[in-house]
Amino acid sequence: KSQAVSFLLHMANLVLWASLSLLFNTITLLPLSTNAISSCNGPCKTLNDCSGQLICINGKCNDDPDVGTTICSKGGSTSPTPSTGSCQSSGNLICNGGDGGGPSACDEIFHENTERVVALSTGWYNRGSRCGKMIRITAKNGRSVTAKVVDECDSCQWL
């Protein structure tokens, strides 16, 4: 009889341990899966699920036709700049968990995906002389937006 009671207590402890482990994993891992930011053709439910200037179309992150981005279709978006030429976006993020690798160089913080910030190529960044300045970015379709310079883009190229 004591072996049966001992066995039942052992099984009850195993069930309790397994339940607590499952509960702990659910609580700690669930927020990670809901805060994921997707890149081109990644899954999405809302605009906040997509990185950069991508939008959620039919459950997948894609270029925003209203802004004129071509990140997914051509591998980069080209935006003319006044009197200097043009640049190509790498699609890197300056938000925590993004591709950029660290906080922005100008203010050493991570920026939200909803903020209008930009990382300039090394030449335009000019050793940080443009940090904090607002610049106008114009898409091929003529629409434009202003964004604050917060970082240098190591992978950006001059066109």
Secondary structure, 3 states (H helix, E strand, C coil): CHHHHHHHHHHHHHHHHHHHHHHHHHHHHHHHHHCCCECCCCECCCHHHECCCCEEECCEEECCCCCCCCHHHHCCCEEEECCCEEEECCCCCCCCCCCCCCCCCCCCCCCCCCCCEEEEEHHHHHHHCCCCCEEEEECCCCCEEEEEEEEEECCCCEC
